Amino acid sequence: MAITNEKILRLTFATASGGTSTMTLPAPRNDVTAEEIQDAMQLIINKNIFTGSGGDLVGIRDIKIIDSTINDMYDPTLV
């Protein structure tokens, strides 16, 4: 049982069908800038690297860095 912190980078793209597609990346750099992330997302779009059920990724919809605290309340090895 422990308390841990976790940080993720969540990238949300607009798709060709009008929906969204989300990618989640663990442990982003503390000093990463919005411009760096936008440039990487635009490269993914321009190179057409990923395609999903909603079709090609066509635009940047949202960028979030999510920092969460996890309090593990149960350890099955202690039972």
Biotite code that builds the C-alpha atoms (Angstrom):
import biotite.structure as struc

atoms = struc.array([
    struc.Atom([0.000, 0.000, 0.000], chain_id="A", res_id=1, res_name="MET", atom_name="CA", element="C"),
    struc.Atom([1.485, 3.255, -1.106], chain_id="A", res_id=2, res_name="ALA", atom_name="CA", element="C"),
    struc.Atom([0.791, 6.698, -2.407], chain_id="A", res_id=3, res_name="ILE", atom_name="CA", element="C"),
    struc.Atom([2.287, 7.392, -5.823], chain_id="A", res_id=4, res_name="THR", atom_name="CA", element="C"),
    struc.Atom([2.148, 10.266, -8.277], chain_id="A", res_id=5, res_name="ASN", atom_name="CA", element="C"),
    struc.Atom([1.619, 9.793, -11.981], chain_id="A", res_id=6, res_name="GLU", atom_name="CA", element="C"),
    struc.Atom([1.794, 12.299, -14.799], chain_id="A", res_id=7, res_name="LYS", atom_name="CA", element="C"),
    struc.Atom([0.462, 11.668, -18.293], chain_id="A", res_id=8, res_name="ILE", atom_name="CA", element="C"),
    struc.Atom([0.225, 13.676, -21.493], chain_id="A", res_id=9, res_name="LEU", atom_name="CA", element="C"),
    struc.Atom([-3.145, 13.326, -23.222], chain_id="A", res_id=10, res_name="ARG", atom_name="CA", element="C"),
    struc.Atom([-3.297, 14.324, -26.896], chain_id="A", res_id=11, res_name="LEU", atom_name="CA", element="C"),
    struc.Atom([-6.697, 14.652, -28.520], chain_id="A", res_id=12, res_name="THR", atom_name="CA", element="C"),
    struc.Atom([-6.991, 14.859, -32.303], chain_id="A", res_id=13, res_name="PHE", atom_name="CA", element="C"),
    struc.Atom([-9.936, 15.656, -34.568], chain_id="A", res_id=14, res_name="ALA", atom_name="CA", element="C"),
    struc.Atom([-10.675, 12.863, -37.044], chain_id="A", res_id=15, res_name="THR", atom_name="CA", element="C"),
    struc.Atom([-11.886, 12.921, -40.639], chain_id="A", res_id=16, res_name="ALA", atom_name="CA", element="C"),
    struc.Atom([-15.300, 11.611, -39.548], chain_id="A", res_id=17, res_name="SER", atom_name="CA", element="C"),
    struc.Atom([-15.821, 14.572, -37.199], chain_id="A", res_id=18, res_name="GLY", atom_name="CA", element="C"),
    struc.Atom([-15.002, 12.647, -34.036], chain_id="A", res_id=19, res_name="GLY", atom_name="CA", element="C"),
    struc.Atom([-11.944, 12.571, -31.835], chain_id="A", res_id=20, res_name="THR", atom_name="CA", element="C"),
    struc.Atom([-9.045, 10.215, -31.195], chain_id="A", res_id=21, res_name="SER", atom_name="CA", element="C"),
    struc.Atom([-6.978, 10.322, -28.007], chain_id="A", res_id=22, res_name="THR", atom_name="CA", element="C"),
    struc.Atom([-3.426, 9.227, -27.274], chain_id="A", res_id=23, res_name="MET", atom_name="CA", element="C"),
    struc.Atom([-2.043, 9.001, -23.760], chain_id="A", res_id=24, res_name="THR", atom_name="CA", element="C"),
    struc.Atom([1.701, 9.108, -23.141], chain_id="A", res_id=25, res_name="LEU", atom_name="CA", element="C"),
    struc.Atom([3.258, 8.407, -19.735], chain_id="A", res_id=26, res_name="PRO", atom_name="CA", element="C"),
    struc.Atom([5.770, 10.609, -17.900], chain_id="A", res_id=27, res_name="ALA", atom_name="CA", element="C"),
    struc.Atom([6.103, 13.723, -20.063], chain_id="A", res_id=28, res_name="PRO", atom_name="CA", element="C"),
    struc.Atom([9.161, 15.894, -19.462], chain_id="A", res_id=29, res_name="ARG", atom_name="CA", element="C"),
    struc.Atom([8.626, 18.524, -16.781], chain_id="A", res_id=30, res_name="ASN", atom_name="CA", element="C"),
    struc.Atom([9.882, 21.238, -19.134], chain_id="A", res_id=31, res_name="ASP", atom_name="CA", element="C"),
    struc.Atom([7.904, 20.244, -22.247], chain_id="A", res_id=32, res_name="VAL", atom_name="CA", element="C"),
    struc.Atom([6.237, 23.236, -23.908], chain_id="A", res_id=33, res_name="THR", atom_name="CA", element="C"),
    struc.Atom([2.876, 23.568, -25.617], chain_id="A", res_id=34, res_name="ALA", atom_name="CA", element="C"),
    struc.Atom([4.695, 24.526, -28.818], chain_id="A", res_id=35, res_name="GLU", atom_name="CA", element="C"),
    struc.Atom([6.758, 21.305, -28.780], chain_id="A", res_id=36, res_name="GLU", atom_name="CA", element="C"),
    struc.Atom([3.644, 19.210, -28.268], chain_id="A", res_id=37, res_name="ILE", atom_name="CA", element="C"),
    struc.Atom([1.719, 21.031, -30.993], chain_id="A", res_id=38, res_name="GLN", atom_name="CA", element="C"),
    struc.Atom([4.637, 20.586, -33.408], chain_id="A", res_id=39, res_name="ASP", atom_name="CA", element="C"),
    struc.Atom([4.756, 16.826, -32.663], chain_id="A", res_id=40, res_name="ALA", atom_name="CA", element="C"),
    struc.Atom([0.992, 16.503, -33.092], chain_id="A", res_id=41, res_name="MET", atom_name="CA", element="C"),
    struc.Atom([1.110, 18.384, -36.384], chain_id="A", res_id=42, res_name="GLN", atom_name="CA", element="C"),
    struc.Atom([3.893, 16.071, -37.585], chain_id="A", res_id=43, res_name="LEU", atom_name="CA", element="C"),
    struc.Atom([1.724, 13.045, -36.720], chain_id="A", res_id=44, res_name="ILE", atom_name="CA", element="C"),
    struc.Atom([-1.126, 14.596, -38.727], chain_id="A", res_id=45, res_name="ILE", atom_name="CA", element="C"),
    struc.Atom([1.054, 15.621, -41.691], chain_id="A", res_id=46, res_name="ASN", atom_name="CA", element="C"),
    struc.Atom([2.767, 12.217, -41.967], chain_id="A", res_id=47, res_name="LYS", atom_name="CA", element="C"),
    struc.Atom([-0.573, 10.398, -41.529], chain_id="A", res_id=48, res_name="ASN", atom_name="CA", element="C"),
    struc.Atom([1.081, 8.095, -38.996], chain_id="A", res_id=49, res_name="ILE", atom_name="CA", element="C"),
    struc.Atom([-2.112, 6.829, -37.322], chain_id="A", res_id=50, res_name="PHE", atom_name="CA", element="C"),
    struc.Atom([-5.558, 6.003, -38.657], chain_id="A", res_id=51, res_name="THR", atom_name="CA", element="C"),
    struc.Atom([-8.428, 4.709, -36.565], chain_id="A", res_id=52, res_name="GLY", atom_name="CA", element="C"),
    struc.Atom([-12.074, 3.851, -36.886], chain_id="A", res_id=53, res_name="SER", atom_name="CA", element="C"),
    struc.Atom([-12.820, 7.570, -37.251], chain_id="A", res_id=54, res_name="GLY", atom_name="CA", element="C"),
    struc.Atom([-10.481, 7.897, -40.209], chain_id="A", res_id=55, res_name="GLY", atom_name="CA", element="C"),
    struc.Atom([-7.350, 9.993, -40.537], chain_id="A", res_id=56, res_name="ASP", atom_name="CA", element="C"),
    struc.Atom([-6.282, 12.467, -37.883], chain_id="A", res_id=57, res_name="LEU", atom_name="CA", element="C"),
    struc.Atom([-6.970, 15.922, -39.316], chain_id="A", res_id=58, res_name="VAL", atom_name="CA", element="C"),
    struc.Atom([-6.492, 18.455, -36.536], chain_id="A", res_id=59, res_name="GLY", atom_name="CA", element="C"),
    struc.Atom([-5.433, 19.212, -32.983], chain_id="A", res_id=60, res_name="ILE", atom_name="CA", element="C"),
    struc.Atom([-8.411, 19.208, -30.627], chain_id="A", res_id=61, res_name="ARG", atom_name="CA", element="C"),
    struc.Atom([-6.866, 19.346, -27.125], chain_id="A", res_id=62, res_name="ASP", atom_name="CA", element="C"),
    struc.Atom([-3.673, 18.896, -25.104], chain_id="A", res_id=63, res_name="ILE", atom_name="CA", element="C"),
    struc.Atom([-3.624, 18.141, -21.386], chain_id="A", res_id=64, res_name="LYS", atom_name="CA", element="C"),
    struc.Atom([-0.980, 17.168, -18.864], chain_id="A", res_id=65, res_name="ILE", atom_name="CA", element="C"),
    struc.Atom([-2.726, 15.273, -16.090], chain_id="A", res_id=66, res_name="ILE", atom_name="CA", element="C"),
    struc.Atom([-1.007, 14.908, -12.731], chain_id="A", res_id=67, res_name="ASP", atom_name="CA", element="C"),
    struc.Atom([-2.686, 12.475, -10.367], chain_id="A", res_id=68, res_name="SER", atom_name="CA", element="C"),
    struc.Atom([-2.071, 11.014, -6.942], chain_id="A", res_id=69, res_name="THR", atom_name="CA", element="C"),
    struc.Atom([-2.840, 7.333, -6.531], chain_id="A", res_id=70, res_name="ILE", atom_name="CA", element="C"),
    struc.Atom([-3.564, 5.998, -3.074], chain_id="A", res_id=71, res_name="ASN", atom_name="CA", element="C"),
    struc.Atom([-3.334, 2.204, -3.254], chain_id="A", res_id=72, res_name="ASP", atom_name="CA", element="C"),
    struc.Atom([-5.606, 1.088, -0.430], chain_id="A", res_id=73, res_name="MET", atom_name="CA", element="C"),
    struc.Atom([-5.208, -2.673, -0.775], chain_id="A", res_id=74, res_name="TYR", atom_name="CA", element="C"),
    struc.Atom([-2.235, -5.015, -1.096], chain_id="A", res_id=75, res_name="ASP", atom_name="CA", element="C"),
    struc.Atom([-3.278, -8.625, -1.722], chain_id="A", res_id=76, res_name="PRO", atom_name="CA", element="C"),
    struc.Atom([0.149, -9.870, -0.570], chain_id="A", res_id=77, res_name="THR", atom_name="CA", element="C"),
    struc.Atom([-0.659, -8.709, 2.976], chain_id="A", res_id=78, res_name="LEU", atom_name="CA", element="C"),
    struc.Atom([-3.819, -10.807, 3.237], chain_id="A", res_id=79, res_name="VAL", atom_name="CA", element="C"),
])
